[in-house]
Amino acid sequence: MERKGRFLRYISGEVKIPAILFLATLCACQRVPEYPVPAQRPVFDASKIATARVINMDDPGATSRFVRDISPELSSSWRWGFKKPAVKIRVRVERQVKYIIDFTLPEITFKDTGPVTIAFTVNDRVLDTVRYAQAGYQHFEKPVPVEWIHVGQDAIVGAEIDKLWVSKDDGKAFGFIISRIGLN
């Protein structure tokens, strides 16, 4: 009986807690499987960085790229361009890019102005001049000479319309509606 009493004393007494901790520690000693450390960030060496950017007029932050003559008010996905609208585009890599612009000559203004001529410019150099004899949606796209732009610098991409439409109500002058403009 004494032996049985001593055993109960050890289990129920002060030896119980250290014994349980010791057994728990032994159970926790397992070999952790080894896995390779995953890549912490993607590698960009082989990826293509955009050479430039075409700015949609409804892009967040588009107004920060405006240089001149573009309405700050957004109407759906377009803005008014006035006499010489222009944006700045950061050139990222050295290769030939294309000037791109999507715009509309509204019927309401065109009936008063008639045919218009628009000069498309990059860094204040005329890339091309086009005469438009009809109202409606227009798209212009043309390669930019490589020597006109420089990597790491902003290029000023713009247009200049020869005739503005002037509102009879308030005297405000408008050129054409711009949906997107830039280098691609």
C-alpha positions in Angstrom: 0.0 0.0 0.0 2.8 2.3 0.7 4.2 1.8 -2.7 0.8 2.6 -4.2 0.5 5.7 -2.0 4.0 7.0 -3.0 3.0 6.7 -6.7 -0.2 8.6 -6.2 1.7 11.3 -4.3 4.1 11.8 -7.2 1.3 12.0 -9.7 -0.9 14.3 -7.7 1.9 16.4 -6.2 4.5 18.8 -7.3 6.2 16.3 -9.7 3.1 16.2 -11.9 3.6 19.6 -13.8 7.3 19.2 -14.6 6.7 15.6 -15.8 3.9 16.8 -18.1 6.1 19.6 -19.5 8.9 17.1 -20.1 6.7 14.7 -21.9 5.1 17.5 -24.0 8.6 18.7 -25.0 9.6 15.3 -26.1 6.5 15.1 -28.2 7.2 18.4 -29.9 10.7 17.4 -31.0 9.9 16.4 -34.5 12.1 17.0 -37.6 10.5 19.8 -39.7 10.4 19.0 -43.4 12.7 21.2 -45.4 11.3 23.2 -48.2 13.1 25.7 -50.5 12.5 29.3 -49.7 10.0 30.7 -52.2 11.1 33.6 -54.4 10.4 36.8 -52.5 9.7 39.1 -55.5 9.3 38.5 -59.2 12.2 38.8 -61.6 11.7 41.5 -64.2 14.7 40.9 -66.4 12.8 39.1 -69.1 9.6 41.2 -68.9 8.8 44.0 -71.3 8.4 47.4 -69.8 5.9 49.6 -71.7 7.7 52.0 -74.0 5.3 54.7 -73.5 1.6 55.1 -72.7 -1.6 56.0 -74.4 -3.7 58.1 -72.0 -7.4 57.4 -72.0 -9.2 60.5 -70.9 -11.1 58.6 -68.2 -7.9 57.1 -66.7 -7.4 57.9 -63.0 -4.8 60.7 -62.8 -5.0 61.5 -66.5 -5.2 65.2 -65.7 -1.7 65.0 -64.1 -0.3 64.3 -67.7 -2.1 67.2 -69.3 0.2 70.0 -70.6 -2.3 72.4 -72.2 -5.7 72.9 -73.8 -7.6 69.9 -72.5 -10.7 70.3 -70.5 -10.3 69.2 -66.9 -14.0 68.1 -66.9 -14.6 64.5 -67.9 -17.7 63.7 -69.9 -18.2 60.0 -69.9 -14.9 58.8 -71.4 -13.8 61.9 -73.3 -12.8 65.5 -72.8 -12.8 68.6 -74.9 -9.5 69.5 -76.7 -9.1 73.2 -77.5 -6.7 74.8 -79.9 -3.5 72.9 -79.1 -4.2 70.0 -76.7 -1.1 68.2 -75.4 -0.1 65.5 -72.9 3.3 64.4 -71.6 4.3 60.8 -71.9 7.4 59.3 -70.2 9.5 57.4 -72.8 10.7 54.1 -71.2 12.8 52.2 -73.8 14.6 53.0 -77.0 12.6 51.7 -79.9 10.2 53.2 -82.5 6.8 54.1 -81.1 3.6 55.2 -82.7 1.7 58.4 -82.1 -1.9 57.4 -81.5 -5.0 59.6 -81.0 -8.7 58.8 -81.1 -10.9 61.8 -81.4 -14.3 63.0 -82.6 -15.3 66.0 -84.7 -18.8 66.6 -83.4 -21.5 67.1 -86.0 -22.8 70.2 -84.1 -19.5 72.0 -84.3 -18.6 70.7 -87.7 -21.7 72.2 -89.4 -20.3 75.7 -88.4 -16.6 75.1 -88.9 -16.7 73.0 -92.0 -13.6 70.9 -92.9 -10.7 71.3 -90.4 -7.0 70.6 -90.6 -5.2 69.1 -87.6 -1.4 69.0 -87.2 -0.2 66.1 -85.0 3.0 67.0 -83.0 5.6 65.3 -80.9 7.9 67.6 -78.9 6.6 70.6 -81.0 7.6 68.9 -84.3 4.9 68.3 -86.8 4.6 64.6 -87.5 1.7 65.0 -90.0 -1.1 67.3 -91.0 -4.5 65.9 -92.0 -7.5 67.6 -93.4 -10.8 66.2 -92.2 -13.8 66.7 -94.5 -16.4 64.8 -92.4 -17.6 64.9 -88.8 -17.5 61.8 -86.6 -15.0 59.4 -85.0 -11.4 59.7 -86.2 -8.3 57.7 -85.5 -4.8 58.8 -86.3 -1.7 56.6 -85.9 1.8 57.1 -87.3 5.4 56.0 -86.3 7.5 58.7 -84.6 11.1 59.1 -85.7 13.4 57.6 -83.0 15.5 60.8 -82.9 12.5 62.9 -81.8 12.2 61.2 -78.4 14.7 60.2 -75.6 14.6 57.4 -73.1 13.9 58.6 -69.6 12.4 61.9 -70.7 8.9 63.1 -71.2 7.7 63.5 -74.8 5.0 66.2 -75.4 2.4 64.6 -77.6 -0.2 67.0 -79.1 -2.4 68.3 -81.9 -3.4 71.6 -83.3 -6.7 72.3 -85.0 -6.9 75.2 -87.5 -10.5 76.3 -86.7 -12.2 76.5 -83.4 -16.0 76.3 -82.9 -17.2 79.3 -80.8 -20.4 78.9 -78.8 -23.0 81.6 -79.6 -24.3 81.3 -76.0 -21.2 82.0 -74.0 -18.4 82.7 -76.5 -16.3 79.6 -75.4 -14.2 78.1 -78.1 -13.8 74.3 -78.7 -11.7 72.2 -81.0 -12.5 68.5 -80.9 -13.4 65.7 -78.5 -10.4 63.5 -77.3 -10.9 59.9 -76.2 -7.2 58.9 -76.0 -3.8 60.2 -77.0 -0.2 59.1 -76.5 2.6 56.9 -77.8 2.5 53.2 -78.2 
